[in-house]
Amino acid sequence: MDDNKNNYIRVDGNKIINEKSIKWIKKMDECLAVCTKGNGCYIKDTHTICKINNLDSYNLLNKYFQEKSI
């Protein structure tokens, strides 16, 4: 991610979030829960990105959960 450029991700519910606002991501089966609140989130406060709804956004963030082979 380029620090000088705003990059946006589409989440479920036809919402767009700025990548820089992401505080944490939790993987849940084939969905990702994304927190953008500065003081933290409970699961009910997160944005959801499901593989079936937003494949590009899901793949973009899911790569951080892939195991690296040595």
SULUR-V406592 format. One line per field, one symbol per residue. psi: psi as a letter, one per 30 degrees, with the letter a starting at -180 (. if undefined). A space follows every 50 residues. Layout:
psi->???
//
This chain:
psi->kkffkkkkkkllghlklkeffkelkkkjchlkkkkgkeglllefglkkjk efeieeeeeefffffkkkk.
//
